[in-house]
Amino acid sequence: MNSYYLISFIAYFAFFFGVSLYFYRKNRNAGAFILANRSVSYWVAAIAAQASDMSDWLFMGYPGLIYGCGLFYGWVAVGLVVFMFLNWHFIAPRLRIETEKYHSVTLASFFERRFEDSSGLLRLMTVFFTLYFLSYYIAAGLIGLGRLFQSTFGISYDYGVAISILIVVINILVGGFVAVAWGDMFRGLFLVVMICIVPLFAWMHLGTSSTFSLSWLTTQVVPDFSYATLSQILILSTGWGLGYFGSPHILINFMGIKEPEKINQAKYIGITWQIIVLTAATIIGWLGTQFFATPLANRELVYIEMVKELFHPLFAGLVLCAIVAATMSVMTAQILATASNISEDFIKRIIKRPLSANASLFIIRACVVFLPLIAYVIARNSTSTINDLVTYAWSGLGLAFAPTVISALYLKKVNQYGAICAMLFGGAFGIVWPHLQLNIMPLAPGFVVGLALIFIVSFFTSSRRAA
């Protein structure tokens, strides 16, 4: 085990544990734990929302995709930037205002109250699909951290995953949402520096051996203007980007912003951050094809192996901590969003009696401990790549929730029957689509069908609701 790596990792985790301890005293009730009583500054929310989106996929899955498949897949990053901008612009302001109007701290309670669903189906489906898909997303994070600890410290994969679970759970239990938001902000600033350093040093290391020209770049990104190529570009962009409208771990950051009128400033801060990190990750994947004389057996280790060759172990340890930073940001937001749904919209509804502040906090903290264990079972038995797991979870969340979120905020005439049908179709399609042997991501066509279902079912059931 390299002692320099160990020193870097200990220093990193000590800092963020201190952040959690600082905010521990603020968590006096479940509302403070879940949304910090909507008191998070816009600039903290801006970086936190973006950092809670980029897991180890940013450092491992996405650069590995570029390294293995080429710069053409940079259209994934383009789609993410465009749709995150739309998410900030159209969803964030209304979601922040509407969730406060309906006294909702979770998506499930917002859907139920907005659509006046007395059956409880919307709430239960939201809880189920959130738990199901985010468990796979969290599992992808655990796999990435397990591989990182295995590659860096030489410990077993299982021990690496166990250590990762312990670190993330303690961070959430101690600090709650406000510590997660501030932690994500610090982690976001940290990882943007670390991901930009690597391609810069790699480029200098390669020197004149790195090949690049504008004409070459153009042919890589847009090989031709045939229908097949242009349709693939559209599918890659929308197939990822549409998922932003249905990701609870990102939307929860919008709900916790203190000043809704400053969301516009937050939008530009967040999008600038996103453009920088995705550009750097794209360059890492491209440079990796020239950096390694022998192709890597596991393409998703391109960033890790590049860092090890470029830097002294002490500094390399800090750079590799950026993977931990990205993964912790996403995992903590996902665990908190899922635990909030389970505790507020399932367990408390079953109990059907008022709970003390301490009892409410105990329930949500118990959920925080329980969720990573489910993800661990998935991570332990999965043979999929990080990119495949993230694609599955991301698509499922977008299919289940994106049409309903947009309808709840912008379409006044839709009703609970339309929302239930759209969510049921989207969630079920998200679960089974890998078994359908489709050659495209399901998000774009599934999103269109989901919106159509909401319109059609709401139209034919409007008279029933009026009666």
SULTA-V265879 format. One record per backbone hydrogen bond with DSSP energy under -0.5 kcal/mol. NH is the residue of the N-H (numbers start at 0). CO is the residue of the C=O. Records with the same first field share a line. If there is no record, write none. Layout:
NH = CO + CO
This chain:
1 = 151
2 = 0
5 = 1
6 = 2
7 = 3
8 = 4
9 = 5
10 = 6
11 = 7
12 = 8
13 = 9
14 = 10
15 = 11
16 = 12
17 = 13
18 = 14
19 = 15
20 = 16
21 = 17
22 = 18
23 = 19 + 20
24 = 20
25 = 22
26 = 23
27 = 25
32 = 28
33 = 29
34 = 30
35 = 31
36 = 30
37 = 34
38 = 34 + 35
39 = 255
44 = 40
45 = 41
46 = 42
47 = 43
48 = 44
49 = 45
50 = 46
51 = 47
52 = 49
53 = 49
54 = 52
57 = 54
59 = 55
60 = 55
61 = 56
63 = 59
64 = 60
65 = 61
66 = 62
67 = 63
68 = 64
69 = 65
72 = 69
73 = 70
74 = 71
75 = 72
77 = 73
78 = 74
79 = 75
80 = 76
81 = 77
82 = 78
83 = 79
84 = 80
85 = 81
86 = 82
87 = 83
88 = 84
89 = 85
90 = 85 + 86
91 = 86
92 = 87
94 = 90
95 = 91
96 = 92
97 = 93
98 = 94
99 = 95
100 = 96
101 = 97
102 = 99
103 = 98
109 = 105
110 = 106
111 = 107
112 = 108
113 = 109
114 = 110
116 = 111
117 = 115
123 = 119
124 = 120
125 = 121
126 = 122
127 = 123
128 = 124
129 = 125
130 = 126
131 = 127
132 = 128
133 = 129
134 = 130
135 = 131
136 = 132
137 = 133
138 = 134
139 = 135
140 = 136
141 = 137
142 = 138
143 = 139
144 = 140
145 = 141
146 = 142
147 = 143
148 = 144
149 = 145
150 = 146
151 = 147
152 = 148
153 = 148 + 149
154 = 148
159 = 155
160 = 156
161 = 157
162 = 158
163 = 159
164 = 160
165 = 161
166 = 162
167 = 163
168 = 164
169 = 165
170 = 166
171 = 167
172 = 168
173 = 169
174 = 170
175 = 171
176 = 32
178 = 174
179 = 175
180 = 176
181 = 177
182 = 178
183 = 179
184 = 180
185 = 181
186 = 182
187 = 183
188 = 184
189 = 185
190 = 186
191 = 187
192 = 188
193 = 189
194 = 190
195 = 191
196 = 192
197 = 193
198 = 194
199 = 195
200 = 196
201 = 197
202 = 198
203 = 199
204 = 200
205 = 201
206 = 202
208 = 205
209 = 206
216 = 212
217 = 213
218 = 214
219 = 215
220 = 216
221 = 217
229 = 225
230 = 226
231 = 227
232 = 228
233 = 229
234 = 230
235 = 231
236 = 232
237 = 233
238 = 234
239 = 235
240 = 236
241 = 237
242 = 239
243 = 240
244 = 241
245 = 242
246 = 243
247 = 245
249 = 246
250 = 246
251 = 247
252 = 249
253 = 249
254 = 250
255 = 251
256 = 253
257 = 39
259 = 257
261 = 258
262 = 259
265 = 261
266 = 262
267 = 263
268 = 264
269 = 265
270 = 266
271 = 267
272 = 268
273 = 269
274 = 270
275 = 271
276 = 272
277 = 273
278 = 274
279 = 275
280 = 276
281 = 277
282 = 278
283 = 279
284 = 280
285 = 281
286 = 282
287 = 283
288 = 284 + 285
289 = 286
290 = 286
291 = 287
292 = 290
294 = 292
298 = 296
300 = 297
301 = 298
302 = 58
304 = 300
305 = 301
306 = 302
307 = 303
308 = 304
309 = 305
310 = 306
315 = 311
316 = 312
317 = 313
318 = 314
319 = 315
320 = 316
321 = 318
322 = 319
323 = 319
324 = 320
325 = 321
326 = 322
327 = 323
328 = 324
329 = 325
330 = 326
331 = 327
332 = 328
333 = 329
334 = 330
335 = 331
336 = 332
337 = 333
338 = 334
339 = 335
340 = 336
341 = 337
342 = 338
343 = 339
344 = 340
345 = 341
346 = 341
347 = 342
349 = 345
350 = 346
351 = 347
359 = 355
360 = 356
361 = 357
362 = 358
363 = 359
364 = 360
365 = 361
366 = 362
367 = 363
368 = 364
369 = 365
370 = 366
371 = 367
372 = 368 + 369
373 = 369 + 370
374 = 370
375 = 371
376 = 372
377 = 373
378 = 374
379 = 375
380 = 376
381 = 377
388 = 384
389 = 385
390 = 386
391 = 387
392 = 388
393 = 389
394 = 390
395 = 391
396 = 392
397 = 393
398 = 394
399 = 395
400 = 396
401 = 396 + 397
402 = 397
404 = 400
405 = 401
406 = 402
407 = 403
408 = 404
409 = 405
410 = 406
411 = 409
413 = 410
415 = 114
418 = 414
419 = 415
420 = 416
421 = 417
422 = 418
423 = 419
424 = 420
425 = 421
426 = 422
427 = 423
428 = 424
429 = 425
430 = 426
431 = 427
432 = 428
434 = 431
435 = 432
436 = 433
437 = 432
445 = 441
446 = 442
447 = 443
448 = 444
449 = 445
450 = 446
451 = 447
452 = 448
453 = 449
454 = 450
455 = 451
456 = 452
457 = 453
458 = 454
459 = 455
460 = 456
461 = 457 + 458
464 = 460
465 = 461
466 = 462
